[in-house]
Amino acid sequence: MKKLKNAIKNDRIIPYFQPIFNNISNKVVSVECLVRLIDDDNNIISPYQFLTIAKKSKLYKNITKIMIQKSCQYFEHIECDFSVNLSVDDIMDVEIINYLKENIEKYDVSKKIVFEILETEGIENYQEVLSFIREMKSIGCRIAIDDFGSGYSNFEYLLQLNIDYIKIDGSLIKNIDRDKNAQIIVETIVDFAKKLKVQTVAEFVHNEAVYLKVKELGVDRTQGYYFAEPQAKFSL
């Protein structure tokens, strides 16, 4: 918690950028903005080590605001789509939503920004999530459901939300070249998404065999270390 407070105070919460590639053209079509903490020794700390603590210590809202502002500012003059992650707690927080809209307008990124929402978090707060999606889409923003296929997946829920992207969870993708059950599930998700005219993104694509299987199954986009790790700077 001390490290977190120092990082927030000293402007050491930063976005890293991981490109997302089109599986036909192999070109970058979007970038996910991922939070990182720089500690006092200039080590780059991943969110797995501090986000849970941030939520317990009520510092999470500060981190969300920093990521919104820095991500929007970074892509103000870069002609590329970018995504930021929002929890359902963020979506239900009026202060966060107002801050989000201010930054979208300030940096003129409504046509570039994509909001990634965790699929498993939204089910219980369906009406709030739906209201948020409608409001954001009305100003030109797009929506992705993240980690789809982790735990349980509610297909009916997706039918109602008018989303743009389904990001298929890494637990299904990482061994898909040899996991027949994962192949069946991903094939079902892809078929479902195509009928809805929703783009699919495979997360955790970490080698050629996984990438080739993802392409074979008809997934539209790829994200993972096979193509690019998260990086401190991004340029087309």
N, C-alpha and C positions, 0 to 999 in steps of 0.2 A: 504494500500500500504506500509505503514511503517512496519507493521508486516511481510509482504511478503519479503521486502528487508532484514530485520533482519534475517528471517528464512533462506533465501538463503545464506546470508553472514556467518551465524553461523552453517551451516550444519543441519538445522532443517526441511528440506523437506525430507520425508522418504516414502518408500513404505510400505503399509499394504498388506496382502496376504489373498485372499478368495479362498478356494478350490472349484473345480468343480468336481462333482461326476458322475460316470457312473451309469445309471439307472438300469442296470442288475446286475452288481457286487457290487454296492454301494461303490466302492473304488474310491479314489482320482485319477483323470487322468490328471488334469491340475490345475493351480493356476492363478488367475488374480491378477496382481499387481496394486494396487490402491493408488493414491497419498494422503498423509496426511501432515499437517503442525503442528508442535509442537510450541505453543506460549511461551511467556516468563514465564507463570505460569504453564508450562508443560501440558496444555490442548491439546488434540488431535482435530484438526480442520479438518472438512470434506471439500472436494474440492468444494462443492456447495457454500461455503462461500468465496472462494478466486479465483477460476479459471477465472470467468468473469472479475474480477479486474485485474488479471494477464495479460489477453489478452489486456485489455485497456491500461495497463501501460507498455507494451512491456517486461514484465518479464516472459511471458509464455514460451519462448524458453529456458530460464534457467531451468524452472521446467521440461520441456520435457527432456532435456539433463540429469538432475539429475536422473530422473526416469529410463531412458535408462541405464545409467551407473550402478546405484545401483541394478536394477533388474537383469541385465546380470551378475554382480558380485555375487549376492546372489545365483543364480542358477548354477554357474560355476561347483560346485561339488555336486549338488543335481540332481539325476536322475528323473526329473519330468518336464513335459512341463509347460511353463509359458507364460502368455500373457501380453502385454503392449498396452495401448491405444494410437492411433495416430489420430490426426485430419487431414483433408485434407490440412490445412495450413502447418502442419509438413511435409506431403508427398511432398508438392511443394517447400519445403525449402532445397536447395542443402546442406547447412551447416548441417542441422539436419540429412539428409540421409547419408552424409559422416561420421558423428559422430556415427550414428547407425551402419554402416558397420564396423567401427573401433572397436566398442565394441563387436559386434558379433564375430569378428575374435579374438580379445584379450582374450575373455572368452570362446571361442569355444562353442557357444550356438546355432548355426544355426539350428540344428536338434531339439532343444527344444522350440525355441521361436515362439510365435503366435502373429501376429499383429491384433488388433481389430480396425476396421475402422467403423465410424458411417455411416449407410446406407443413411441417409437423407442428409449428407454432400457431398457425392461423385458424385451425379448424374451430376452436372454442370461441374465437372472436370474429366469427364469419362476417357479421354485419359491419363491424368497424373496419375490417380489412376491405370489404367490398366498397364501402363509402370512400376510403382512401384511394383505392384504385380508380374509381370513377372520377374523383377530383383531379388526380394526377394525369390521367389520360385526357381529360378535358383541356389541359394546357399543353398536350403534345408529348408527355413523358410515356415511357413504356415500362412494362412489368415482367419480371421473371420469377418463377417459383423455383427456389433453390433446394438442393438436396432431395429432389423428388425420387421416391423409391426407398428412402431410409425409413425403417420402422414400418408404417403402413402408409398407403397412398390412396387418397380419396379422389377418384376420377370424377364423381359427380360434382365435387367441390370445384374442380377445374372448369367444368362446363359453365358454371355460373360467373366466374371471375373475369372473363374477358382478358386473359393474359396474352403476352407476346412470345414468351420463351419458357420452356421447361428445361431446367438444368438437372440432368440425371446424376444421382448421387454417386460419389466415388466408390462406395462399397460395392456397387453393381458393376462399375467399369474396370476397376483395377486388375481383376483376373478374368475379364470377359473373353479373352482369347481361348481359355480352356474351361470356363465354367458354363456348362450348358444351361443351367437354370437361370443364370444371369442373362444369357443370350435371349432366352424366351421372354423374360420380363422386359428387357430393353426393347426387343422387337415389338412387344405389345404397346409399350409407351410410345414408340416412334409411330406406329400405325395410328394410334389414338390421336397423337399430336398432328399428324398430317391431315387427318379428317377435320380437325379444328383449325387448320391453317396456322398452327403454332410451331415455331422453330424449336428444335431440340439441340441441347449442348451437352457433350460428354465431358464430365470433370475427371481429373486424376488420370489422364492419358499419359502414361509414363514410359512407354516403349513402342517400338514399331508394330509388334504383333497386336497389341491392344488397339493402336490407331487403325490398322488395317481392318480389324474386326468391327470397330465402330463405324468405319466407312461402309463396310459390307452390309451392316444392318440399317443403313440409311440415315444415321444421325447427321444433322446439318452442320454442326460446329464442334470444334475440339478445343479443350483447355487442359493444359498439363505440362509437366516438366519435359516431355518428349519434344515439344516445340519451344517452350520458354518458361523459365522460372520467374517468379515475381522479382521485379527490379526497381531500383530507386528512381530511374528516369525512363520515360517512354517517348519515342518519336516515330513517326511513320516512315 
